[in-house]
Amino acid sequence: MTKKSMQLYINFSFILMVIVICREISLPAVLGVFTTNRHVALLSDFGAPGMPTRYLFKHWEFIDGILFILGIPFYYQHLKPISRRYARLFAGLVVIYGIGDCLFSAIFDYSGSYFANWHSMLHAFGSLVGCGALFMANCLLILLLLFDNQLHFVKLFVSTQLVSMVACILCLFMESYPTVASSLQIVGLDGLYMPLLILGLAAGLKKIKKLFLQIIFKINKDA
């Protein structure tokens, strides 16, 4: 890959992040189509042995794990002017989420309980570490944006993280109520995704607009 093509990939890698977040948000609705008369308490239940959605869930999560990793270069480049060190840490935490919550979920079976067997425990460990890493990444992002005086993003992302944290905590106590538990988990995860999605769209579209204006200026100058 040439230096120019690498830079082009970095500039537009936010598109991969937007795609993967949209895939994750739509996952419950898509897989719900393949379940019949069976409620799931956790999204991991879609990948449990005996579920008709098991292999689709595993393939879906494996692809999403790769996309989370491939989509992070844009965010590192965007945050690097604020702090190279913390931008690198932010990128690393998001990569940990892609590995822990997505790739671990794809590789290790969940058998209806996190302590049912060793692969369920590894599944649970990956999810816990991954979600914790993404929460920490969002907190670090809020701090970086605060340093950069982007207060509109700071206020919005603080709100989404508070909602996400409350929803995830309540979800742990509601497993005996599948519909409530799954709804809370969806709210919690979507809240974790919002900072990446909103920042990616805002900064990415601004970059596309800038590039478009540069092309128009070059065309007019050549004419």
ABEGO torsion letter per residue (X at the ends): XBAAAAAAAAAAAAAAAAAAAAAAAAAAAAAAAABBGBBBABAAAAABBGBAAAAAAAAAAAAAAAAAAAAAAAAAAAAAAABAAAAAAAAAAAAAAAAAAAAAAAABBBAGBAAABAAAAAAAAAAAAAAAAAAAAAAAAAAAAAAAGBAAAAAAAAAAAAAAAAAAAAAAAAAABAAAAAAAAAAAAAAAAAAAAAAAAAAAAAAAAAAAAAAAAAAAAAX
